[in-house]
């Protein structure tokens, strides 16, 4: 693929991905769905990792209606359950000899406090720990790729986050937006620390982090729905209609991070428009706290302890 201005990169610039295996978490709707659609257009074998098999199969059929040559498979993955993460990874490794692109995309946002099957605060557990464990399980397949990529979806709200090791699960004091911001900061810290470890072990795998800006997806509706607040749900729908860019455009930073030749490991990608909420993908700068290597190393160690999973590079 030839180099194009980062100010004009679109999915049309994705190279042919034939013989590439791609996993996208949260694949049945929103940004994950749009990414699967674009990867399939470029001939990749795409594994749609979904919590709901029914919704995943519906999404697969929707893509196949417009692209009858799409190479898609739907697999169950519940990031709120580490046993599901292990089962998904084992099934993938049994059926595939390599993994070229892993998109850690799935997430939940601003929900009332809940816990995962393993007892983690749910936003931190799904958004960070689930993907931390999944990536560890899939590293062997990425090593077999000519140039594996791990792309972790964060948010501009990571800038509001902090990592409090004394109350990582927010049991003492919970705020749904603080919990979301903290989990998104954890995503950036994880992606950067992963890149440092990949480089230390001289592995030809790139870890990149991205954010979609403000994209209209079902993510914004989950919190109000679980609270039972029709007013907040209406507010989110109005904001999505007036301010947000489409989910298709919101998928561009993740797609760019996944395939662009000029991308280096350890970079942070987001849209280049007003307040970085919309536009074409470009390399950006993350928060100062996200670059704290001591915090990142401590978070890594705690994440291994919590999940019971150690990385084997």
Secondary structure, DSSP 4 states (H G I P E B T S, - for coil): -----TTS--GGGPPP-TT-EEEEESTTSHHHHHHHHHHHHTT-EEEEEES-HHHHHHHHHHHHHH-TT-EEEEEE--TT-HHHHHHHHHHHHHH-S---EEEE-----SPPS-B-TTS-BHHHIIIIIIHHHHHHHHHHHHHTSSSEEEEEE--GGGGG----TTSTT-SSS--HHHHHHHHHHHHHHHHHHHHHHHHHTT--EEEEEE---SB-STHHHHHHHHHT-HHHHHHHHHHHHHTPBPHHHHTHHHHHHHH-TT--TT-EEEE-SGGGSSSSEEEE---SGGG-HHHHHHHHHHHHHHHT-----
